[in-house]
Amino acid sequence: MSPSKSSPGPREQTPVPPGLNLVVLRGVASSPAEMRTLPSGRRVATLSIRVPGADSRATSVPVAAWDPPAWLAGLDADEALVVVGSLRRRFFRDGRGATASRVEVQATTVGRGGQRRRRQAAAQRATRALTDLE
């Protein structure tokens, strides 16, 4: 009789290989940021950043910045930005009460593109994340 192979049971966890969810964007704001305060009291800024696509056509990438810096409220369209964060799929209830989802970049760092120190800090954060893969 040969030994049987078994698959993990319903309560057993299959190990997840190490991965990386890192997004670095450098572009311009498509429009001013929308600032909201949620019923929990937490603040969130939502905006879109226009970046060049692989085919040289621009694409707008949605970004959410939780507990955003105050200057983001005065953001103008076409202002240069650098964003570091991760890609997230968020579920919520729409106006009709139905479940909806949105894929967006959840920003951990948002800086003005013209600020050299912010650009360098974003590059260093991305480099550290990539180096950790080794």
N, C-alpha and C positions, 0 to 999 in steps of 0.2 A: 504494500500500500504506500503510495507516495504522499509526502506531506502536502497539506492543502495551503494555498495562499489565501489570506483573508485581506479584505479591504478595511480601512478604518471604520469603526462603528459610528453610529450617529452622534455619540458624545465625545468621540476622540477628535483631536485637532490634527490636521495635516500641517506640517511645518511650512511656513511661508518663506520662500527664498528672499534674501535681502533685495531691496529695490530702492528706487529713487523717484520722488515726485517733486521735481524742481522746475520752476518756470522763471525765466528772466526776460523781461520785455523792455525795450527802449523804443519809444515812439512819441506821439503827441495825443493829447486828450481830444476825443471826438466831439465832446461837449462838456459843459461844466459838470462837476460832480453833484450827485443828488445825495443830500445828507438826511438821514432819518434817525429818530430815536424810537427804539422798540418799546413795547409795553414793559419789558423787563428793565428798562432804563439804559440798556446798552445802545451805543451809537454805531451806525454803519454808514459808510460812504460807498456809493456805487457809481461806477464810471466806465467808459469804454476808452481803450487806447488803440489808436490807429497805427499799425505796424506794416512794413512791407511784407508781402507774401512771397512764397517760393517762385511764383510766376511774375514777380515785379508789380502785381496789383496789390493795393492796400487792403487790409482786412482789419475789422474792429474786434478787439478782444475784450469781453466783459470782465471787470475787476470789482471785487468787494474788499474794502478795507475796514476791518472791525476796530473800533476805538481809534478813529483816524486822527492824524495831526490837525490842529486848528486851521492851518494854512490851506488845507484841501477844500474848505468851504468857499474860498475865494478863487478857486481854479478856473481859468478861462479855457475856452476851446482853443486848440492848436498850441497849447503850452507843452513844452517838452517834458517828458517824464521817464523815470526808470522805476520798474517794479520788480521785486523779487517775491516769490510766493510758491504756492502749489495749486494744482488743478483739483477742483472739488465739484462734485455733483450734489446739489442741495435740493431737498424736497420741501415743499410748502403747500399750503392751501391757497388756491386762487380765489378771486372774488365770488365765484359761484360755489365755493366749498369743495371743489374737486382737488385731488392731489395733482400737483404739477412739479416739474423739476427744471433745474437750470444748471448748466455747466459754466463755471467761471473760475477765474484765478482768485484765490484767497491770498491777499497780499500780506506779507510779513514786513516788508519795507516798501515805502513809496517815497521817492525823492524827485525833486525838480531836475530835469535833464541837464540844465545848465550848471548845476552844482557839482563841481569836480569831485569833492569829497564823498558826496552821496553815490556818484557813479562808481568810485573806487570801492566804497563799502559794499555796494551791491555785487561787484565783481569778486571781491574777497569772500563774501558769503557763498556765492555760487561755486567758487573754486574749492572752498572747504568742503562743501557737500559732495563735489565730484571726487575730491581726494579721499574722502571717507569710503568710497567704493573699493579702493585698492586693498 
